[in-house]
Amino acid sequence: MFSLWQKSLYVEALDLWIDSMRSQERCYVSHGHSDHAREHRTLVTTPNTASICRARFARRAERAPVAFEEVAAQMIAFARQALEGDAVPVFFAYSLGKAQEAMAILGSAGLPLTVHGAIDTLAQVYAACDVALPPYSHYSADSFDTRSALIWPPGGKALPKALRNKPVRTAVLTGWSLDRGALFRYGTERGFALSDHADYPALLQYVERAQPRKVLLNHGWRDFVYRLRALGVDAEYMEDHAQLSLF
């Protein structure tokens, strides 16, 4: 039976969306116009339309998610290339979580590290909790060694004082770097898909394993509610006036 969800048709018996405007696990695409064709995990269509979609989404496919070992290797290579070219590699990362991940990744490769004071403060908490991190230096404008990788919070886009008039290469650590416009928005040369959050498939896997009687959401995209309902999960987004599904 057909039902109308997310402004798209859905066939529950086949777990099949039809011309969905949002990426789905399995979707039939009638033709290649942008108001009907989106990237889906499994695309059901004619061979000719598949060729059109493949051509239209080719650039996005090049930016598909990569595994963690791969991301780490790319970060290490970026830092080494910068240092070999007498430039300072700067990695913008949140002070809690991503910064310490970056420290572990780069430090494991034997790269010298310098971190912002806020990152140092939280790294000391890690140490107090018996989480080992590689050796690093606390950033100081007077003593900064330009032969080390610098890990800096993304809040202030201005480079630190010690880097003025020095060659630098900048990178941002965020899952949003998979988006084609991310580098323009962040104003960096490179982006590495390092994220603290579970991705969409991981969230679905968590719900599948937990087998909850009800799922309440209070953060993120409301569309996730409809995806869970399509899987037979009683899900609801917590808000004062929730919009109920018609079907």
HELIX and SHEET records of a PDB file:
HELIX    1   1 GLU A   12  LEU A   14  5                                   3    
HELIX    2   2 PRO A   47  ARG A   56  1                                  10    
HELIX    3   3 ALA A   58  ALA A   61  1                                   4    
HELIX    4   4 PHE A   68  GLU A   84  1                                  17    
HELIX    5   5 LYS A   98  SER A  108  1                                  11    
HELIX    6   6 GLY A  117  ALA A  128  1                                  12    
HELIX    7   7 LYS A  161  LEU A  163  5                                   3    
HELIX    8   8 GLY A  175  LEU A  178  5                                   4    
HELIX    9   9 ALA A  182  TYR A  186  1                                   5    
HELIX   10  10 TYR A  200  ALA A  210  1                                  11    
HELIX   11  11 ASP A  223  ALA A  230  1                                   8    
SHEET    1   A 5 PHE A   2  TRP A   5  0                                        
SHEET    2   A 5 SER A   8  VAL A  11 -1                                        
SHEET    3   A 5 LEU A  16  ILE A  18 -1                                        
SHEET    4   A 5 ARG A  26  TYR A  28  1                                        
SHEET    5   A 5 THR A  42  VAL A  44  1                                        
SHEET    1   B 6 SER A 137  HIS A 138  0                                        
SHEET    2   B 6 LEU A 113  VAL A 115  1                                        
SHEET    3   B 6 ALA A 149  TRP A 152  1                                        
SHEET    4   B 6 VAL A  88  PHE A  92  1                                        
SHEET    5   B 6 VAL A 168  LEU A 173  1                                        
SHEET    6   B 6 ARG A 190  PHE A 192  1                                        
SHEET    1   C 2 VAL A 215  LEU A 217  0                                        
SHEET    2   C 2 ALA A 235  TYR A 237  1                                        
END                                                                             
